């Protein structure tokens, strides 16, 4: 079995690929697609195959998927990129990769998506059956392009099985995501909550989607058990929230709060770090 992983040099990919290589059994190989050979050297040192090419180059995609049995598309463009780049990477390149994989005889395609595709809240934790409702502070080209990619990949005809893992706010293992989020948190109400997942749990969730012989529907939320409030996020970052946040109210207290019930029930997922505080106490923030 050969598994191709894209987005290997991003925050999620660089932590997922070593886990995938480490658990590979005899006869299983991991291949990564990177834009230049130097960026692939750390993965080659782990034992992964390295394919060099741009995700937006269809010829490179054809070579990367040749002989592969599965694809995990982790690649994404979101923070600080122009809208046209978000669409080019998140939708156009993802769909082109899906078509190349289908043509190459790939049997399983795991698309890494985002819980932001749900849009506005529902007054309860979001489930995989909820349709997208555009809106909310975090809506924009990133979730819109990811939602479009989901639809187009699921519509591909043929024998390839598409599975989608929707991620919340991902953190841990030295990822600067919490520190980077503080400018957003400065605009939130103190009681506003943020759904999270540690990189270790993202890794186990994606591997369950990759290896499970059957799933109950193609879409799964990968999330921990305990969203954190703005107050907690500040304290995890080693700071106290500004006093002026106490005057703000949360207009949509269920925005982005995801249920992990389906992946727990169907695939046996159990968060290694059920909350960010357990990760903090374990020293793996």
C-alpha positions, 0 to 999 in steps of 0.5 A, spaced: 500 500 500 502 506 498 499 512 501 500 519 498 500 525 503 500 532 500 501 539 505 506 535 508 510 541 510 504 545 513 503 545 521 498 539 520 502 535 515 509 535 518 506 532 524 501 527 521 506 524 516 511 522 521 505 518 525 503 515 518 510 513 517 511 510 524 505 506 524 506 503 517 507 495 516 511 491 512 509 493 504 506 499 506 509 506 504 508 513 505 509 518 499 509 526 500 508 531 495 513 537 496 514 543 492 522 542 492 526 537 494 530 540 500 523 541 503 522 533 502 529 531 506 526 531 513 521 526 510 526 522 506 530 521 512 524 518 516 523 513 510 518 516 506 518 517 498 518 524 496 515 526 489 517 534 487 511 538 484 506 543 485 499 541 487 497 546 482 501 542 476 496 537 473 502 533 470 506 533 477 499 530 480 499 525 475 506 523 477 505 523 484 499 519 484 502 513 480 501 507 483 498 510 490 492 506 493 490 512 497 491 519 498 490 524 504 490 531 502 492 535 507 494 541 503 490 548 504 491 555 503 488 560 509 491 565 513 494 571 510 493 569 503 489 572 497 482 569 496 484 567 489 489 563 492 485 560 497 480 558 491 486 555 487 489 551 492 483 549 497 478 547 491 481 547 484 487 543 486 484 539 491 479 537 485 484 536 480 488 531 485 481 527 486 481 526 478 488 524 478 487 519 483 481 517 480 484 516 473 490 512 477 486 507 480 486 510 487 481 506 492 481 511 497 481 519 498 481 522 505 480 530 504 482 534 510 477 540 511 474 544 516 469 545 521 468 552 518 464 549 513 458 549 517 458 556 518 453 559 523 451 555 529 445 551 530 444 552 538 447 545 539 454 542 537 454 541 529 453 534 526 456 531 520 448 531 517 448 539 518 448 543 511 453 549 510 450 556 512 454 561 510 456 566 515 459 568 522 466 571 523 470 566 521 466 565 514 470 567 508 474 564 502 477 559 506 471 555 508 467 557 502 472 554 498 473 548 502 466 547 502 466 547 494 471 542 494 467 537 499 461 537 494 466 536 488 470 531 490 464 527 493 460 528 486 466 524 482 464 518 479 468 512 479 470 506 484 474 511 489 471 512 496 472 519 498 472 520 506 472 527 509 475 529 516 473 536 518 478 539 523 476 545 528 482 549 531 488 545 531 494 546 536 499 542 540 507 540 539 510 547 538 504 549 533 504 557 534 496 556 533 494 559 540 499 565 540 497 566 533 490 566 535 490 572 540 489 577 535 482 574 534 481 573 541 482 580 542 475 581 539 471 576 542 467 575 548 470 572 555 465 566 554 465 565 547 468 558 546 473 555 541 472 548 539 479 544 539 483 538 537 490 536 539 495 534 533 495 527 536 488 527 535 488 529 528 493 524 527 489 518 530 482 521 526 485 521 519 488 515 520 482 512 522 479 515 516 484 512 512 484 505 514 477 503 516 474 498 512 467 501 512 464 508 514 457 510 516 457 516 511 463 520 508 464 526 513 467 525 520 468 531 525 475 530 528 474 534 535 476 534 542 471 533 548 471 540 551 471 547 547 475 552 551 473 559 552 476 566 551 478 566 558 481 559 558 485 561 551 488 567 554 491 563 560 493 557 555 497 563 552 500 565 559 496 571 559 490 574 562 484 577 558 483 584 557 478 587 562 474 590 556 472 584 553 467 583 559 463 588 556 462 583 550 456 578 549 457 572 544 452 573 538 452 565 536 455 561 542 454 555 538 458 557 532 464 552 530 462 547 536 462 540 533 460 534 535 465 528 535 459 523 537 459 520 530 467 518 529 467 516 537 461 511 535 463 509 528 471 509 528 472 508 536 476 515 536 477 517 543 481 523 544 488 522 547 487 529 550 480 531 551 481 538 552 487 543 552 488 543 559 490 535 559 495 537 553 497 543 557 498 538 564 502 533 559 507 538 557 505 537 549 502 544 548 
